[in-house]
Amino acid sequence: MEEVSIYSIFKEAQRRLDTVATGYKIRNATINDIDKVIEINLVSLPEHYPRGFFIDLLEKYNKAFYVVELPHGEVVGYVMNRIELKPGFFKYLLVKSGHVVSIAVLEQHRRRGLGYILMAYAMKSMYEEYKCSETYLEVRVSNTPAINLYEKLGYRKIKVERGYYLDGEDAYVMARKLP
């Protein structure tokens, strides 16, 4: 299977912003967004993190931490990432890898392509700003909508992490090369 370039994905994300997600704006997160990001995490996902974790990722990797907001400025989604030096999924060397730690969009704003758009911005930033050669994430094996999204973005299932989540559910590790 031929990998789709992040630039093709980013172009599609721009098209979606102009058509399906009109009025929404993507921008880098700031410290002023942290409370809303934590709130979105709490209501949207079963995995939660301490406040300091969000702040640490924002301070270290702010160019790959994005929010989506409405025209009046309300934040309704986010994606946060970490850059890691680790053995690669596609090369047996240490590589810079962009780890998608968490992504969420409030339920009433879903089905507009916002997850796709957030991921497109994140992947482009991981490659251009942080020089990552790959990106990966973990996703619940039961989360079919997210798995389908990640596959559209060029991620593929690499392995299963048994009992990865606190409730015992397994996770797929999914990864893709950049760009």
N, C-alpha and C positions, 0 to 999 in steps of 0.2 A: 504494500500500500504506500503510495507516494504521500509524503508529508506536505501539509498545507503550510505555506509561509505565514509567519505572523503578520507580514505586511498585507497579505490578502485578507486575513482575518480582521486586521485593524481597519482596512478599507470597508469591509462589510459592517463593522461596528459603527463607523461613521454614517453609513447609509441607514442603519437602523435608528441612529439618533435623529436623523432627519425625517424618518418616515414613521416607524412604529413607536418610537420613544420621544416624540416631539415634546419640547418643553423641559426635558430632563437635561442636566448638565453633569459632566464628569470632571472632577478636579482632585488634586492631591489633598489628602486629609491634613488637618492642622490639629493642634492640641485642643482647640475649641470644639472639635468634633468628637472627642473621645467619649464623653458622656452619652451622646446619641448612638455612637457605634456600639458601645457596651449594651445599651438598651435594645438595639436591633439584634445583637447577638443573643441576649437573654430571651427575647420573645420568638426568635426564629430558629434557634439551634439548641440541641440538648447539651452541647459541649460549651462550657463557659471557662473563662480565664480570669485571673486577678487583674485588677485595674493596671497595676504596674507592668504586666505583660504587654498590654495594648500600647502603653506609653513607650516602653522599651523598643517595640517594633517600629513605632512611629518615629522615634528619635534616630534609630539606626538605619532604617530603610524607608524613609519618607517618600522617596521618589517612586516607590512601588506600592504605596499605601493609598488607595483611592476611595473616594466616596461618590455617590450619585445623589444629586439634590434636585428638588423641585425649583421652579422659577423664583419662589419667595424664600428660598434658602433652606427649606427643611431637608435634612439628610434622611434618605429612605433605603440606603444600601451601602455596602462597603466590601472591599477586598483588602486583606492584609497579607503581606509576604515577608519571608525571611530569606536572606542570601546565605548559603552554606558552602563550605569547601568540603567535599565528600567524595567517596568513590562513585564514579558515574554509573548510570544505568545503561549507557550506550558505549562507554569507553572504560577500560580497566585502568583508569588513572584518576587522580584527584581532579575534580572539576568544580567550577563554580555552578551551583545549582540553585534555582529559584524555587523555594518551597511555598506553595500556596497554603498558608496556615488556616485561613478562615475567609469565607465569602458568604454574604447573606443579603437578601432583599426583603423588605417588609412584604407580607403576603398580598396586601391590596395593590402592590406595584409590580407583581410578578406577571409573567406572560407578555412582557413588552421587550424582551431581549436584553434587559439590564444586566443579568448575570453574564451573558455573552460579551457585552460591551465592557463591563468591569474587567473580565478576564483578558480581553484583547489589550486594554490599556496596561494591565499588569505585565503580561508577557512581553510587550514591546519595551516597557521600562526595564524589566529584568535583563533583557538582551542589550539594549542601548545604554542604559545608565550604569548597570552593574556587571556587564560583560559575561552574563551567564550563558553556558552552552547547552543547558537543559533546564527543564522545570518539572516539578512533580507535586503530587498531592495525595492525600488519603481521603477516601469517600466510603460511606457505609455501603455494604453490598446490597442493601435494600433500597437505596436512594436512586431509583431508576431515572428520574428526571435529571438529576445531577450527572449521572454516568453518561447519559445521552448527550448532555451539553458538552462535557469534557471530551467525548469522542468526536463531536463536531469540531472541536478546537484542536484536534490532532493528538490528543492524549490516548495512550493505549494502556490496557491493564498489564502490569508487570508481574505482580504477585499478590497473594492474599496474606494479610496480617491477621492471624487468628486472635480473637478476643481483644482487638485493638481498643475498642471503646469501653468506657466504664461499665456499661450495661452488658458487656460481653459480646456485643455484635462484632463480626469480622469487618475488616476494611479492605478494599482494593487499594493498592498503591498504583497510581496511574502516572505516567511520565511521557514527555515528548522532548525531542531535540529543539533547540532554538538556533537560527531563526526559523 
